[in-house]
């Protein structure tokens, strides 16, 4: 502990951190915290005990336990890193074993069921300070938002949690559980629905978009990379947010309605109706000026145009200049239409922004606040049949995801997600390299 002793408040020299769940995020926390000198007790399912024991055999600060009872009874601060769908049952199993006076929190993306489970199953003498790193396990946590939720705890317990997590070098954002769920819904639900539906549509048409000229360049590069980034993750990361968060559930439903309504206007050739609806949506979300207020970037775009054209996944197979044409960007049009219908202004949550969020919002901002691009997309939507079959599959996909969410079917979500994940899996490694470069560029460009 000597290397980190200067960061340890008096009385915390022998403080033990417990981690229940050693998936991607649990391992990241274990490794970062142990490097800072904290003693870690960790566990996962018992069938992973031997492999985890071997993996961390050389790390003297990490002790792998056989189950959560052994972690809970001996740890001063316990973090549950498990899927949102099973958080209640896991806390029901191990919560009663929590050490007297310990602090407990969780890392799920939806806090309402997590907090309810804590209140239901934890002893009354246990403090609750939850957390959520608003980024994936493969992202450097430095300067990323880290939400802290002081739900049932004195300030002294919050200070202890901050002392433990300060080694991540993230930006602490203090919210209530309800505020957290509203913000995560507003910043993630609609964009996730859009990119999940893109992947499903390309899968349905047996298309690898990076091999087709009409899906390469500018905005297309970002759309393809974000889609691949989402499908390269674990299915439950997105299922929990969409299904368990009531506000997210309504937003996914509205996104499907927006996609359907816009597609119908395209089918009947109603350019005036389409333009009126989307101009009104643009003004609600982005304001009436081209690049004035609306964001926290001093009037500058969230993404510099050069970023959009810099990160393609190789050369298309049909590299014919004649095939390079405008896209109607139905997926992005529907995102803004959905936000407008629900009265959501995503800039309100820039405090919790990550490079990925800035990229998703930034590419949409770029389309809607560049008049020539937006007009070209609307004209293409009505007059060009090139994307019509793709848009049909996209509409089917958006409606199917919404139905899955409304019914609360985790297993159906999993099957839908994993079938498309398998289709695109051969390109995940390359997409991660390109995506990480893109994230770095966005992060650097967002600095003052």
N, C-alpha and C positions, 0 to 999 in steps of 0.2 A: 504493500500500500504506500510505500515511501514515495514513489514517483508522483502520486496524486495527493499526498498528504496536505499540501498547501491549499487544496481546494475543498478539504473536508472540514465542515464545521465541528466545533467542539462537541463531543458526545456521540459523534457518528463514526468514530474510528473503527468500530467493529460492526458497522451496519451491513446487513445482508440483503441483497436483492434477489427475489424469487421470480422466475419466469416459467409460467405454465403455458406450454405450446412453443415448440421450437421449429416452426416453419421458417419461411424466408425472413420475415420481420423479426421473429423471435431470435433467430441466430444473429441477425445484424445487431440487435440490442445487446445480446450476450457478449458478442465480440467487442463492440465499442465500449461497453461499460467495464468489461474486464480489463481492457487495455488501459483504462483510466485508473485501475487499481481497485475497483469494487469487487467484493466477493459475490459470486453468483451461484445460486442453486437453481437448477433448471430441469425440466422434464417434458416429455411428450407422451404419445401412446406407448404402452409397455413394449410393443413389438419393435419400437425404434430405440429402445434403451441401449442395447449392445452397440449399435452403429454410432449413436451419439457419444457413448462412453469412449469408444475408440477415437472418434473424431477430435474430442477435446482432451484426450489423455495427457497431452503435453502442456495444457493450459492450467496452471496451478490455481488460477482464480475462478475457474468454472468447475463445479461439481454436478455431475448428472445424477439425478435421482430417479428412482423407479416409478414414482407416481406423484400426483399433486398433493397428496396428504403430507408426504415428507418435505415437499417444498413449502407448503403453507404453514406448517407448525414451527418452522425454524427461520422464516424470513421476516424481515422488518418492513419490507415493501414488496408486494406481490403484484406482478403485471400478468394479466391473462391475455395471451396472444393466440386466440382461437377464432374459428369462423363464427360470424354473427349468428348463423343458423343454429349453432349448438351451444352458444354461450350460456344459456339458462341451465342446461343439463350439466355442463362442466362445473359451473359455479355451485350448483346444487350438490355435486359430488364432493368438491374440495373446500368450499367455503366454510363449512362448520369446523374444519381443522385449522382455521386461520389463527395464528399466534395472537395472544392477548395484546391489544394495543397496537397492532400492526396497521399499516396503510395498504389499501388495495385499490387497484385500478385495472383498466382494460384498454386494448388497442383496437377495438372494432370500429368500423366506419360509421356505424349507426348506434348512437348512445342510448336511445330510449329503452330498448330491450335490455341492454347491458346494465344500466342503472337500476331498472326494475328487478333484475336478477340479483344484483348486489343487495338491494334493500330486502328482498325476500329471503335470501339464503345466508347472508353474513351475520355473525354475532353483532349485537348492538354496540359492543365496546371496540369495534373496528372502524377506522377512518376510511373514507372513500375519496380518493383523488385520482380521477381518470385522466387518460391522455390519448392523443392521436397524432402521430407524425403524418403530415399531409403529403406524403410522397411514397414511392415504392421502395422496396428493400435494396434495390440496386442503385439508388440515387444517393449521392453524397448529401448527408443531412445538414451540412454547414449552411447557415442562413436560410434554411427552409422553415416554414411555419410548423410549430409543435404546439398543439392545443392542450391546455391544462384545464381540467374541470374540477374545481374545489367543491364537491357536491355535499359531503358530510364530513367536515374536518376543520380543525382550527388552523390558523395561519402557520403555526409551528410545523404542522404536517406538510403543508404546501411547500414551505421552505426546504424541508428535507427532500421532497420529490424534485424540486428545482436543483438542489445540490447534486443529486444523483444524475439527472438528465443533462446538466450543464455541459458535460463532456461531449455531447452530440453537436454542440455549437449551433444549435437551431435557435430560431426566434420564438420565444414563448408568447403565446396568444391565450389570454384568459377568457374563457367563455362558460356559459351554462350548458348543460346537456341539450336543452332545447335550441339554444342559439347555434350550437355546433351542428345539430341535425338540419336546421334550416339552411345554414350556409353551405354545408356539404351537398345538400339537395340542389340548391341554386347554382352551385358551381360545377357539379358533376353529373347530375341525373340526365339532363337533356343532352349534353355532349356525349356521354357514354352511350345513350340510346342511338344517337346519330352514327357513331363509328361502329357500334355493334351491328347496326342495320346495314351499313356499307359492306362490312365483311360478309354478312349473310347473303346479301344480294350478289356480290361477286362470286361467292361460293355457289349459289344457286345457278348462275350462268357459267360456272366452271371457268372463270376468268382470273388470271393473275394480272392485275391492273398495270403493274410496272412493265409488262411486256407489250402494252398497247399505247400507241402514241397519244391517243386522246386522254390518257390518264397519267401523262408524264409532263412535268414542268409546272412551275409556279405553285398555285394553290393545290394542284393535284399531288405534288410531292409531299406536302404536309398531310393531306388526307390519307394517302396510302401509308405513310410512316406511322401516323397516329393509330390507324386501324390495326396495323401489325403489332404495334406496341401493346395495345389493349388485349389482343388475342394471344399474346405471348405470356400473359400473366395467368394466375390461378383463377378459375371460374368464380369462386366464392367471393373474390375481392369486389366484384361488381354486383353479384346477386344480392348480397346482404344489404348494400346501400339501396338498391332499387326496390326490393321486396319488403324489407322491414321498416324503412323510413316512410311514414305516411305521406309526407310532402313530396318525396321523390316519386312515390307511386302515382300521385296525381300529375306530376310533371311528365312522366313517361307516357301516361295516357293522353295528355294534351299534345305531346309531340307527335304521337300517331295520328291524332285528329288533324293537326296542322299539315302533316305530310299528305294525308288523304285529301284535305280540302284544296291544297295547292295543286296536287296532281289532277284533280277534277277540273280545275280552271285551265290547266295545260291541255287536257284532252279536248275541251270544247273550244279552245283557241281564244279564250277571253284575255287578251293581253292587257286591255284597260283595267279589267277587274283585278288581274294579278298585280299589275303595277300599283294600283291604288292601295291594295291591301299591304303590299310589302314596303311601299314608301311610308305608309302610316306606321308600320312595325319598326322600320328603321328610325323614324323620328322619336318613337317612344324609347327605344333602347340606346341609340347612339346620339340623339340630339339632331338638330336641323342643320348644323354646320358641317363642313367636310372634315376638318381636322382641328376643331377647337376643343371645347371642354368634353366632359364625358368620361375621360380616363384620368389616371393619376400620373401620367407620363409627360406633364407639361405640354399637352397638346400633340405630342409626337405619337405615331402609331406604336402599338404594343410590339409589332414585328416589323423590322425594316424589310422592304421589298426584296432586298438582296438575299435574305435568309430563305425566302420562299423558293427561289430558283437554284439553291446551292446543294440540295441534298436528295438527288434522285437515286433510285436503286438500279443503276446500270442503264443500258440502252434498250429501248423497246425493240421487239422483233419486227414490227411493221413500221420501221423508221422512214416514213414517207411524209414529206412536208405537207402534202395535200390532206393528210389525215389529222393534222393539228387544227383543232377547231375549238370554239367556245363551248363551255359546259354550262348547263343550267344550274348546277350546284343545288339541286333540290334539297339535299341533306342540310346544307348551310342556310338556305332560305327558310326551311322549316324550323331550324333552331331559333332564329330571330323572331319568326312568327309566334312560336310557342312562348318565348320570353315575353313578348308584347301582350299576348292573350292573358298571361298570368300576372302581369305587372312586375316582372322581374327585371332588375337592372344589374347585370353581373358585375359592373364596376364598383358596386356598393361593397363588394367583398374582396377588394384587392389586398386587404390586410392579410388574408389567408391565401394569397395567390402563390402558386408554384410555377416553375418554368413550363410545366405541362399545361397548366390552366391558362397561362398567358399565351401559349401557342394555340390552344383551341379557340380561345376568345379572339386572339389576334388575327387569325386567318379569316374568321368571320367578320371582324371589324374591317379588315382590308377590303373584303368584297363589298360590304355595304357602304363604306365611306369613300369608295372610288367610283364615282358616278358612271364612268364609261364601262367598267367591269360589271356593275349591277345591271345596267341597261342591256348589255350584251347577254347576260345570263337570262334575263326575262324574255328577250326576243327569241333566244335559242329554245327556251322552255316551250314556247308556243309554236314556233315555225320549223324547228329542226327535229326530225324523227330519230336521229342517230342514237340518242340515249333513252328512247321511249321504253324499250324492253328492260333496260337496266333500271329505270325509274319504277317500272311495274314491280319488279322483284324487290326493289327497295321499299316500296309502299307495303307489299306483303310482309316484309321482314319487320318493319316498324310496328305494324299492327299485331304481328305475332309476339314480339317482345312485350308489348303492352298487355296483351291478353295473359301471357305467362306471369307477368308481375301482378296483375289484378287478381289472379287466382292463387297467388302465393306458392306456385309450384317450383320449389328449389330443384327437384330432380329433372323436371322438364327443362329448366334453365340450363342445368349442367349439361344435359344431352345436346341441346341446341348449340351451346357454346363450344363444347369439346369437339363436335363434328366439324365445325368450321375451323377451330384451332388446328386440328389434324390436317386439314386441307392446306393451310398456309404455313405449317410448321417448318418446311425446308428453308424458308427465307428469314426465320426469326433471328438467327445469329447475325446475318448481315444487317437486318433492320435495326437491331439493337445498337450496332456500331454507328450507323448513320443517325439513328434517333438520339443517341447520347451526344453526338457532335452537334445536332440541332438544338438540344436542350442547353448545351454549354453556350452556344451562340446567342440564344434567347436570353439566358441568364446574364451574359456579359452586356448585351445591348440594353438590358433593363436597368443597369446600374446608373446612378446619377452622374 
